Amino acid sequence: KSNKVTVIPHGIDLDEFSPEINGKSIRGEFGVSGSLVGMITRLAPWKGIEVFIKAANYIDKDVKFAVIAEPVIGKEKYALKLKKIIERLGLKERVLIKSVEYKRIPEVLAAFDIVVHASLRPEPFGLIIIEAMAEGKPVIASRLGGPLEIITEGADGMLIEPGNPRILASAITRLLHDPKTAQEMGHKAREKVIEKFNLKEYAISFDVIFRKTIKEYSLRRANISIRKDA
């Protein structure tokens, strides 16, 4: 029955992920002075990293791209494949693949002008999306799975067809060439996270469900006892 299922949106700490976070140190480490487009992901083919890299080939040469991904045991060949794609396209100076400590993710997001989530198959949710939105970043995500429940297309983010580097490049270019729209999108994204995905409401929702469950359980036990005594 539908009343047996309650969906609770994930919640994040709005102080940890805030527009006030400074990303200058990350930009310095990455050697970036101009626009920086990035994605934070797992090193897996279905995450769309190849699409992201290839999209860079259709964008102004002064724009840099960063893939933040931890090395994964068993994925060494895939990591090598990505490096070969970067070299083949002549993007070694423009596309970076980096590993950073998890505690620095808020700084990394702050360093990005645009955040991309390019998965090729439906995501269960997409936590990094709401973390980026909480920092007021415009997010471009694949029109699949979790992002459909998070982003309102054209208002607080962009949803695009997955797997197409040209379409992704077009979306990135649009935001880079229209900073006012990108800023407004990021502002609305932050507002949505405050309203729907904040940690306080997340905890309250669980508390309500636990109290309701305990109450219903107690009533059932009481009814069983009454029937036994009747």
Secondary structure, 3 states (H helix, E strand, C coil): CHHHCCCCCCCECCCCCCCCCCCHHHHHHHCCCCCEEEEEEECCHHHCHHHHHHHHCCCCCCCEEEEEEECCCCCHHHHHHHHHHHHHCCCCCCEEEECCCHHHHHHHHHHCCEEEECCCCCCCCCHHHHHHHHCCCCEEEECCCCHHHHCCECCCEEEECCCCHHHHHHHHHHHHHCHHHHHHHHHHHHHHHHHHCEHHHHHHHHHHHHHHHHHHHHHHHHHHHHHHHC
